[in-house]
Amino acid sequence: MSGVIILNTFLKWPGGKRWLLHDLEKYINIDYNRYFEPFVGGGAVLFFLNPPCSTISDINSDLINLYIVMRDNTEELKAILQDHQKKHNKSYYYKIRALKLDDPIEKAGQMLYLNRACFNGMFRVNQKGDFNVPIGTKSNFVYDLHLFEDYSNVLKKCNIINSDFESIINDAQKNDLIFADPPYVTNTLNNGFIKYNEKLFTWDDQNRLLDSLVRARDRGSIIISTNAYFKELVDMYLNAGFKVQILSRKSTISGKKESRQETKELFITSI
């Protein structure tokens, strides 16, 4: 493995890959040059690997801003989160949720606070692009302040970009490692897959992703990817020459443990 395992991610993120890390370890015990993650999301795999040289990106500009601020303005971010902690209550949460902020550091503090204070760490916006997740039950948002410097040190080795996935994957060359975890919803087979997943990641996007990964593999990049368990996706990747496994886990989407069912996801590799 190229990096040292030191940290969990500081974010809770829908579709996050903390559950995958145990299975992932045997696949990343390889030598690689640079690390590319074009859908960084909560960054669980990034912090697990702690690669010496990486490019991470996401189309979510607020998320990318938070990563940049955590990297470059750690103390300011820490102070803002502490202030939110002191003032936290139900009315304060909705007041902060409604704010439109311009300052990048203030925006990053707002996003981190909302991520920790909202229901189940969800990220959801309405048609106007406004964050609209209700308040959750957690009350401690500063439990890891002593780790902020460690988060920053991992991110200091990252080129952090707000971008569509294709241009990032196109930069990967021979012996670079790509971990591609596109947005998707599990347990949505047949028509449900189209209904829910198409809102997150269209079939055109799925095809663009596959084409990008094929080109990168042909340049000598090492590919590890995940996706929703859906027959057409299995066939697409098998036909393109990738190895596909089906992994099972407990879904964490439901707020009630008793409602969390076993779900299946695809684990796709070029090795």
PAGUDREN-133138 format. One line per field, with one value per residue: residue number from 0; x, y, z of N, C-alpha, C in turn; chain. Coordinates in steps of 0.05 Angstrom, whole numbers, always signed. Layout:
// PAGUDREN-133138
nr = (NUM/...)
n.xx = (X/...)
n.yy = (Y/...)
n.zz = (Z/...)
ca.xx = (X/...)
ca.yy = (Y/...)
ca.zz = (Z/...)
c.xx = (X/...)
c.yy = (Y/...)
c.zz = (Z/...)
kette = (A/...)
This chain:
// PAGUDREN-133138
nr = (0/1/2/3/4/5/6/7/8/9/10/11/12/13/14/15/16/17/18/19/20/21/22/23/24/25/26/27/28/29/30/31/32/33/34/35/36/37/38/39/40/41/42/43/44/45/46/47/48/49/50/51/52/53/54/55/56/57/58/59/60/61/62/63/64/65/66/67/68/69/70/71/72/73/74/75/76/77/78/79/80/81/82/83/84/85/86/87/88/89/90/91/92/93/94/95/96/97/98/99/100/101/102/103/104/105/106/107/108/109/110/111/112/113/114/115/116/117/118/119/120/121/122/123/124/125/126/127/128/129/130/131/132/133/134/135/136/137/138/139/140/141/142/143/144/145/146/147/148/149/150/151/152/153/154/155/156/157/158/159/160/161/162/163/164/165/166/167/168/169/170/171/172/173/174/175/176/177/178/179/180/181/182/183/184/185/186/187/188/189/190/191/192/193/194/195/196/197/198/199/200/201/202/203/204/205/206/207/208/209/210/211/212/213/214/215/216/217/218/219/220/221/222/223/224/225/226/227/228/229/230/231/232/233/234/235/236/237/238/239/240/241/242/243/244/245/246/247/248/249/250/251/252/253/254/255/256/257/258/259/260/261/262/263/264/265/266/267/268/269/270)
n.xx = (+17/+10/+2/-5/-49/-87/-132/-203/-255/-276/-328/-397/-428/-477/-478/-426/-362/-342/-357/-335/-281/-253/-258/-233/-180/-147/-143/-117/-66/-19/+31/+30/+29/+5/-56/-124/-187/-247/-299/-303/-335/-349/-297/-276/-244/-199/-177/-167/-127/-89/-54/+10/+10/-41/-101/-163/-232/-297/-364/-393/-390/-391/-375/-322/-300/-301/-263/-217/-214/-209/-158/-126/-141/-145/-147/-182/-229/-238/-249/-297/-332/-332/-359/-409/-423/-430/-475/-515/-580/-648/-674/-630/-602/-637/-635/-580/-579/-609/-579/-544/-481/-420/-365/-312/-290/-327/-370/-351/-349/-403/-423/-397/-417/-473/-472/-459/-499/-547/-601/-580/-533/-544/-540/-576/-609/-659/-700/-682/-631/-621/-599/-636/-644/-673/-662/-620/-608/-560/-513/-461/-411/-358/-323/-276/-236/-182/-161/-160/-114/-89/-125/-117/-63/-65/-95/-62/-29/-59/-85/-138/-200/-256/-297/-324/-324/-298/-254/-217/-207/-185/-134/-104/-50/-4/+2/-22/-71/-141/-198/-264/-325/-384/-445/-501/-562/-578/-616/-656/-679/-697/-751/-747/-693/-684/-718/-696/-639/-628/-637/-592/-548/-542/-558/-528/-485/-467/-448/-409/-374/-358/-332/-291/-262/-247/-211/-173/-154/-133/-90/-58/-72/-94/-155/-207/-273/-340/-411/-482/-520/-541/-567/-557/-513/-475/-468/-449/-398/-372/-371/-337/-289/-276/-268/-320/-350/-402/-421/-446/-482/-506/-557/-552/-586/-638/-666/-679/-656/-681/-705/-666/-643/-610/-566/-541/-481/-439/-372/-318/-262/-198/-158)
n.yy = (-24/+45/+88/+109/+85/+127/+156/+166/+193/+261/+273/+254/+219/+209/+146/+138/+105/+77/+27/-6/-10/-52/-94/-69/-66/-110/-102/-55/-62/-52/-27/+39/+100/+158/+179/+181/+208/+218/+227/+249/+256/+239/+223/+177/+134/+161/+182/+135/+112/+152/+176/+191/+227/+259/+270/+297/+305/+335/+348/+379/+442/+467/+426/+417/+466/+462/+421/+448/+491/+463/+442/+489/+529/+514/+527/+571/+547/+510/+545/+568/+524/+511/+556/+550/+503/+522/+554/+521/+499/+481/+524/+555/+521/+519/+573/+579/+543/+569/+612/+650/+650/+684/+686/+642/+612/+618/+594/+542/+528/+531/+489/+443/+444/+437/+387/+355/+365/+356/+311/+246/+256/+269/+295/+339/+378/+426/+444/+495/+493/+497/+475/+427/+391/+365/+380/+338/+288/+290/+321/+336/+366/+376/+337/+318/+357/+356/+328/+357/+380/+335/+318/+361/+354/+307/+327/+366/+341/+335/+352/+391/+395/+426/+395/+362/+291/+268/+296/+292/+237/+230/+251/+213/+167/+115/+65/+97/+102/+97/+111/+105/+126/+134/+174/+141/+103/+49/-14/-5/-33/-51/-12/+22/+33/+66/+109/+131/+131/+157/+209/+223/+206/+200/+154/+169/+192/+146/+117/+152/+150/+96/+94/+130/+104/+58/+80/+100/+53/+29/+62/+44/+55/+37/+11/+18/+13/+29/+14/+16/-43/-73/-106/-89/-55/-91/-123/-85/-71/-121/-136/-98/-116/-114/-137/-159/-158/-176/-144/-148/-110/-76/-30/+40/+82/+88/+119/+88/+31/-18/-15/-19/-53/-110/-94/-94/-81/-63/-82/-63/-78/-70/-104)
n.zz = (+0/-15/+19/+88/+135/+171/+185/+192/+150/+156/+145/+140/+91/+40/+9/+22/+29/+74/+91/+54/+60/+85/+48/+6/+18/+3/-50/-60/-43/-74/-118/-139/-177/-178/-146/-164/-153/-177/-159/-104/-58/+8/+20/+44/+25/+6/+55/+80/+48/+46/+4/-27/-69/-102/-140/-128/-140/-150/-171/-139/-116/-66/-31/-50/-38/+18/+27/+9/+45/+93/+84/+78/+114/+168/+224/+225/+207/+247/+290/+273/+272/+326/+345/+322/+349/+402/+397/+380/+368/+354/+326/+313/+279/+233/+219/+204/+162/+124/+108/+58/+41/+24/+35/+30/+74/+115/+89/+85/+139/+151/+119/+141/+193/+182/+157/+200/+236/+212/+191/+191/+163/+110/+43/+8/-39/-60/-118/-127/-112/-58/+5/+40/+83/+142/+213/+253/+305/+331/+376/+387/+354/+350/+361/+339/+335/+348/+307/+262/+240/+221/+181/+147/+133/+102/+59/+40/+5/-39/-103/-111/-141/-171/-213/-270/-278/-323/-345/-304/-300/-350/-343/-317/-320/-340/-290/-252/-201/-203/-167/-175/-156/-171/-163/-138/-124/-84/-82/-121/-165/-233/-256/-214/-211/-255/-241/-193/-196/-244/-232/-205/-234/-300/-355/-399/-371/-345/-389/-408/-365/-365/-416/-406/-366/-393/-431/-397/-372/-417/-425/-385/-333/-267/-248/-202/-185/-164/-166/-176/-164/-218/-274/-327/-320/-300/-345/-381/-361/-357/-411/-429/-411/-357/-289/-248/-186/-139/-82/-16/+33/+93/+84/+97/+91/+112/+170/+213/+246/+242/+193/+156/+103/+72/+20/-47/-84/-139/-150/-184/-223/-256/-249)
ca.xx = (+0/+27/-2/-7/-76/-86/-156/-230/-263/-290/-355/-415/-437/-494/-463/-398/-350/-329/-364/-320/-252/-242/-255/-216/-152/-132/-140/-99/-40/-5/+47/+18/+42/-13/-83/-145/-214/-263/-324/-291/-356/-340/-269/-268/-222/-176/-164/-158/-102/-69/-34/+30/+5/-67/-120/-190/-250/-325/-379/-405/-371/-390/-359/-295/-292/-296/-238/-196/-212/-197/-130/-111/-150/-154/-154/-207/-252/-242/-262/-325/-347/-336/-379/-435/-429/-439/-501/-533/-607/-665/-678/-604/-596/-651/-624/-555/-586/-621/-560/-529/-455/-401/-338/-306/-285/-353/-386/-341/-358/-432/-428/-389/-437/-498/-467/-459/-523/-571/-610/-566/-511/-552/-536/-598/-618/-684/-696/-668/-604/-619/-597/-662/-646/-681/-643/-618/-609/-533/-509/-433/-400/-330/-310/-250/-220/-154/-152/-162/-87/-84/-140/-104/-38/-72/-105/-39/-17/-79/-95/-167/-212/-285/-297/-336/-306/-284/-228/-199/-199/-168/-107/-90/-32/+5/+8/-38/-95/-166/-221/-287/-349/-404/-469/-523/-579/-581/-643/-674/-678/-717/-760/-737/-666/-686/-731/-680/-611/-626/-636/-565/-527/-557/-546/-506/-462/-456/-433/-385/-356/-346/-313/-267/-247/-234/-189/-152/-143/-116/-65/-43/-82/-107/-182/-225/-297/-364/-435/-507/-524/-562/-558/-545/-487/-458/-462/-432/-370/-361/-366/-314/-265/-270/-277/-343/-360/-425/-416/-470/-478/-531/-562/-552/-602/-660/-659/-685/-640/-698/-713/-643/-642/-585/-565/-519/-468/-419/-344/-308/-233/-184/-135)
ca.yy = (+0/+68/+107/+99/+88/+143/+172/+164/+218/+280/+277/+232/+225/+188/+130/+137/+78/+66/-1/-20/-8/-79/-109/-55/-67/-130/-93/-32/-70/-52/-3/+57/+127/+178/+171/+198/+202/+238/+232/+245/+254/+241/+219/+155/+119/+180/+183/+108/+107/+174/+173/+212/+247/+252/+290/+291/+324/+330/+369/+395/+463/+472/+405/+422/+489/+453/+408/+468/+506/+444/+441/+514/+548/+495/+540/+587/+528/+500/+566/+571/+501/+514/+577/+536/+485/+537/+566/+501/+490/+477/+549/+563/+504/+528/+599/+575/+529/+588/+633/+650/+661/+689/+681/+613/+599/+617/+574/+515/+523/+525/+462/+423/+444/+425/+359/+341/+371/+348/+283/+223/+264/+270/+319/+341/+405/+428/+453/+521/+489/+503/+452/+426/+368/+374/+376/+310/+284/+292/+347/+341/+370/+384/+313/+311/+381/+349/+314/+375/+383/+310/+320/+381/+343/+290/+343/+382/+325/+332/+372/+391/+408/+426/+388/+337/+268/+258/+309/+282/+210/+233/+259/+190/+154/+88/+59/+114/+88/+112/+100/+119/+119/+153/+175/+122/+93/+20/-25/+8/-49/-47/+16/+39/+42/+89/+131/+144/+135/+176/+236/+228/+199/+190/+133/+182/+194/+119/+110/+168/+140/+71/+100/+143/+84/+41/+94/+102/+26/+23/+77/+31/+62/+16/+20/+7/+28/+18/+23/+3/-71/-72/-124/-75/-45/-114/-131/-64/-73/-147/-134/-80/-129/-110/-157/-149/-173/-165/-143/-143/-95/-66/-2/+60/+104/+92/+129/+67/+7/-41/-12/-21/-79/-116/-83/-104/-62/-74/-75/-66/-74/-77/-121)
ca.zz = (+0/-18/+40/+115/+144/+195/+191/+180/+139/+175/+135/+136/+64/+28/-9/+30/+25/+98/+93/+33/+65/+91/+23/-12/+26/-12/-78/-62/-34/-99/-123/-159/-177/-168/-139/-175/-144/-191/-145/-78/-37/+36/+21/+61/+13/+6/+81/+86/+34/+50/-18/-27/-90/-111/-150/-121/-152/-147/-184/-117/-111/-37/-20/-57/-22/+45/+27/+6/+70/+113/+77/+78/+135/+189/+250/+222/+205/+274/+306/+264/+281/+355/+349/+316/+371/+425/+392/+367/+377/+330/+311/+302/+256/+209/+212/+190/+138/+105/+100/+33/+48/+2/+44/+28/+100/+128/+75/+93/+166/+149/+107/+160/+215/+173/+153/+226/+252/+197/+193/+179/+146/+82/+27/-10/-46/-75/-146/-127/-103/-29/+23/+54/+101/+169/+235/+263/+334/+343/+390/+389/+327/+353/+373/+326/+330/+350/+283/+238/+227/+207/+157/+130/+123/+80/+37/+29/-16/-60/-121/-105/-165/-176/-241/-280/-274/-346/-349/-284/-308/-374/-335/-306/-338/-333/-262/-234/-190/-204/-153/-185/-141/-180/-146/-145/-103/-85/-79/-140/-189/-254/-260/-192/-217/-272/-227/-173/-204/-266/-221/-195/-254/-323/-371/-414/-353/-341/-413/-409/-345/-375/-437/-394/-352/-413/-443/-376/-370/-441/-421/-364/-306/-251/-243/-182/-186/-153/-179/-167/-173/-239/-294/-351/-313/-299/-373/-394/-351/-365/-440/-433/-402/-329/-270/-233/-163/-125/-53/+0/+58/+104/+76/+119/+82/+130/+196/+233/+242/+234/+165/+139/+90/+58/-7/-63/-100/-157/-145/-211/-223/-280/-241)
c.xx = (+17/+25/-3/-36/-76/-114/-181/-236/-277/-319/-371/-429/-454/-478/-434/-388/-334/-333/-346/-290/-239/-238/-235/-186/-135/-127/-121/-72/-21/+11/+33/+32/+25/-40/-103/-172/-233/-291/-317/-312/-344/-310/-259/-244/-196/-162/-154/-130/-81/-47/-15/+26/-22/-81/-148/-208/-279/-339/-392/-385/-369/-373/-329/-284/-285/-269/-214/-192/-201/-167/-115/-118/-161/-163/-179/-232/-259/-257/-291/-342/-352/-358/-407/-443/-441/-468/-522/-558/-624/-668/-652/-597/-611/-643/-599/-561/-595/-602/-547/-502/-437/-373/-333/-303/-311/-371/-378/-350/-388/-437/-420/-408/-463/-495/-468/-485/-549/-578/-593/-543/-518/-544/-558/-605/-644/-679/-682/-639/-599/-618/-623/-666/-653/-659/-643/-617/-582/-530/-480/-421/-370/-313/-282/-233/-190/-143/-152/-135/-80/-99/-126/-79/-43/-79/-83/-25/-36/-82/-125/-182/-242/-289/-315/-315/-288/-257/-208/-188/-180/-139/-91/-74/-24/+13/-5/-62/-119/-186/-245/-312/-371/-429/-490/-538/-581/-610/-663/-673/-701/-725/-750/-709/-667/-697/-712/-652/-608/-626/-608/-544/-540/-543/-524/-481/-450/-439/-407/-364/-342/-325/-288/-250/-233/-209/-166/-138/-124/-90/-47/-50/-95/-134/-195/-250/-320/-388/-459/-508/-548/-551/-545/-518/-467/-449/-444/-403/-357/-354/-342/-288/-258/-279/-299/-350/-385/-421/-442/-463/-505/-534/-563/-570/-625/-650/-663/-670/-656/-707/-690/-640/-615/-587/-540/-508/-447/-391/-329/-278/-222/-161/-145)
c.yy = (+25/+87/+94/+105/+103/+154/+160/+192/+235/+285/+252/+238/+202/+173/+128/+108/+68/+36/-18/-24/-35/-95/-96/-60/-87/-121/-70/-37/-74/-27/+14/+84/+148/+166/+191/+189/+224/+243/+230/+243/+258/+235/+196/+140/+136/+179/+156/+103/+127/+173/+196/+233/+240/+276/+280/+313/+316/+353/+388/+417/+469/+451/+410/+446/+480/+438/+428/+483/+488/+442/+466/+533/+532/+509/+557/+569/+516/+520/+569/+548/+502/+535/+565/+517/+499/+547/+546/+497/+488/+502/+559/+547/+514/+556/+596/+562/+548/+609/+628/+665/+664/+681/+651/+599/+597/+596/+545/+508/+516/+497/+440/+421/+430/+395/+343/+344/+361/+319/+264/+231/+266/+296/+320/+370/+404/+439/+480/+518/+494/+477/+450/+402/+378/+368/+347/+310/+288/+320/+354/+342/+376/+361/+307/+336/+375/+336/+332/+379/+358/+309/+338/+369/+323/+306/+361/+367/+321/+357/+370/+408/+405/+420/+364/+315/+262/+270/+300/+254/+211/+240/+235/+176/+127/+86/+79/+97/+106/+97/+117/+109/+138/+153/+155/+114/+63/+12/-11/-7/-42/-18/+34/+49/+67/+113/+146/+150/+155/+205/+244/+226/+186/+167/+145/+184/+167/+111/+126/+158/+115/+77/+113/+123/+64/+54/+95/+74/+20/+39/+64/+39/+37/+26/+4/+25/+14/+28/+8/-25/-71/-88/-110/-64/-68/-122/-111/-67/-99/-147/-117/-92/-125/-134/-145/-168/-160/-167/-136/-127/-87/-37/+16/+84/+110/+102/+109/+42/-16/-39/-15/-49/-84/-106/-93/-81/-75/-63/-83/-60/-81/-96/-147)
c.zz = (+0/+5/+67/+124/+170/+203/+179/+167/+160/+167/+136/+109/+53/+7/-2/+31/+50/+99/+74/+41/+71/+66/+4/-6/+10/-41/-81/-50/-58/-101/-144/-157/-164/-163/-150/-164/-155/-179/-115/-56/-9/+40/+38/+51/+12/+33/+90/+73/+41/+29/-18/-48/-102/-124/-142/-132/-146/-161/-164/-108/-81/-23/-26/-42/+6/+47/+25/+32/+92/+108/+84/+102/+159/+214/+248/+220/+232/+291/+298/+274/+311/+361/+343/+339/+395/+422/+382/+383/+352/+314/+299/+278/+231/+200/+195/+163/+116/+95/+73/+38/+24/+10/+44/+55/+115/+115/+83/+121/+167/+140/+127/+183/+206/+168/+179/+241/+238/+201/+177/+160/+116/+69/+6/-15/-61/-103/-148/-119/-73/-14/+40/+72/+129/+190/+244/+293/+347/+355/+393/+361/+327/+364/+362/+320/+331/+325/+258/+224/+211/+181/+137/+118/+100/+55/+25/+6/-40/-77/-120/-126/-165/-206/-246/-280/-299/-349/-328/-291/-332/-367/-325/-327/-328/-303/-243/-225/-191/-187/-161/-171/-148/-162/-156/-120/-106/-80/-96/-167/-208/-257/-238/-197/-234/-257/-209/-183/-227/-256/-212/-217/-278/-337/-389/-397/-348/-365/-415/-389/-355/-397/-426/-380/-371/-425/-422/-373/-393/-440/-399/-336/-293/-242/-221/-182/-172/-168/-167/-179/-193/-263/-318/-345/-311/-327/-386/-386/-358/-395/-447/-422/-373/-312/-252/-210/-152/-95/-39/+25/+68/+95/+100/+112/+102/+157/+218/+226/+231/+205/+146/+128/+78/+29/-21/-80/-117/-149/-170/-211/-251/-275/-229)
kette = (A/A/A/A/A/A/A/A/A/A/A/A/A/A/A/A/A/A/A/A/A/A/A/A/A/A/A/A/A/A/A/A/A/A/A/A/A/A/A/A/A/A/A/A/A/A/A/A/A/A/A/A/A/A/A/A/A/A/A/A/A/A/A/A/A/A/A/A/A/A/A/A/A/A/A/A/A/A/A/A/A/A/A/A/A/A/A/A/A/A/A/A/A/A/A/A/A/A/A/A/A/A/A/A/A/A/A/A/A/A/A/A/A/A/A/A/A/A/A/A/A/A/A/A/A/A/A/A/A/A/A/A/A/A/A/A/A/A/A/A/A/A/A/A/A/A/A/A/A/A/A/A/A/A/A/A/A/A/A/A/A/A/A/A/A/A/A/A/A/A/A/A/A/A/A/A/A/A/A/A/A/A/A/A/A/A/A/A/A/A/A/A/A/A/A/A/A/A/A/A/A/A/A/A/A/A/A/A/A/A/A/A/A/A/A/A/A/A/A/A/A/A/A/A/A/A/A/A/A/A/A/A/A/A/A/A/A/A/A/A/A/A/A/A/A/A/A/A/A/A/A/A/A/A/A/A/A/A/A/A/A/A/A/A/A/A/A/A/A/A/A)
